[in-house]
Amino acid sequence: MFEPEILKLVPPLTAIILAIITRKVYSSLLIGILLGGIIIKKDFLYGTLYVTEIISGVFSSSGNTKVILFTLLIGVLIILMQKSGGTAAFINFLERKLFKDSSADSKKNKILLNLSAAILGSVIFIETNVSLLTCGTTFRPAFDKFKISRDRLAYIADTSSSPICILVPFNAWGAFVLGLIALEGFSNPFEIFLKSIPLNFYPIFALLLMYLLIITNKDFGTMKKSKHTEEHETNEGNKDPNSSKGKLRNFFIPIFALMGSMPIFLILSGHDSLLNIFGKTAAEIIFEGIKNGSGSTAVLHSVIIALLTAFLLHNRDRTIKKKATGRIILKGISDMLPMAFIMLLAFAIGDVSRELGTGTYLSGIVVGKIPEFLFPLIVFLISALISFSTGTSWGTFGIMIPIIFPVAQSLGLDFSLVLAAVLGGGVFGDHASPISDTTIIASMASGTDHISHVRTQLPYALTAALLSAVSFTIAGFLF
């Protein structure tokens, strides 16, 4: 059967369009996966049956499985902090310390609260999932208390995660990119990455815009219409009778255990054995560990440490009866099942796109057919389109860098500028895509409707992208 190349675009674009129009993410992703199976198998019956292989195949990747397990376990950590009264204590702490002036108007309070969420998300630059879930779940009760839209929290959580992560070489993102550059035969991947940071316009503009909107307490586009509603009130069913007696340590110590153990496990996962560490300098241990480390392994181990810490605190304070432990664990897991299922479908639609070669097809349409000075701009736009269509920035980096670097070398272009265009475009497309796992996690961790988050964030993402496009056009003339 003849298969037009354009069919490679059908599954992801169908899922995106349906999700935006119908606001039903589950069915939209499933329809996209179904179409992908039919196109891959070139047969309706076998293609339909192949859907089960596609979805179950997600678990053949240990990284995907670990991320999904991490998501479920973080739900247990959240409910433990609620049951102990730690979350309530954190809100009271914000009221006492952050909002000392009781006469301060609501505008000042909102600015301080939004700024606190942005700073927390920004400093957790080790891994996006940790940043998203920590920022969203930590500040959700406080945003509800002060009647601030959860769409705004989702935007802050999303914008303070991947844009920061891609600007830092010492994390899983940086390690992945450095590895891709090294595979192209470059002996100085770290130098190329460092030089690309000030040229990586999209994450820089996205972060600047976020902090500008926070400080001025302004909104535009669809976010301006997003309001706090009663349905966003904190779920009273998750509170414990002891919550009024909760201690701040029941909130902060598990969070610090999660954040603090993450870089340690990331470094350790990059070494086959502790015996390999002896005889090396601290810098060598850290650099090699991050370069070869597994972000998914690190986040899973770190949440286990945080859970053990939380349980030890509960045992010490006797805030939870032993008979209730199993019920609480199941409750925490069940609360995160919707997020885990959407992540499963998002990973599956990404696998479909990779099997069809969607990204390679898109990049091959225009590469080598454009003026030299427009090359960085076109690379940025192609990377954005691939990332938007496939829902993965890492997948975009893996597709684009091997294709674009040889072309850039033949044209005599600056590799750091080209790399910045790939990275910035990948983050923008991921930031705007409704089938991106990070977009999904941001909305669900913040407790807002997923498509509502996409719609309210899109004008901001497009603004930063427009500024980036102008900047890459100018850079194309200068470099």
Summary of the structure (lengths in Angstrom):
residues: 479
radius of gyration: 22.6
end to end distance: 46.9
largest distance: 72.7
contacts: 1769
relative contact order: 0.16
helix: 81%
strand: 0%
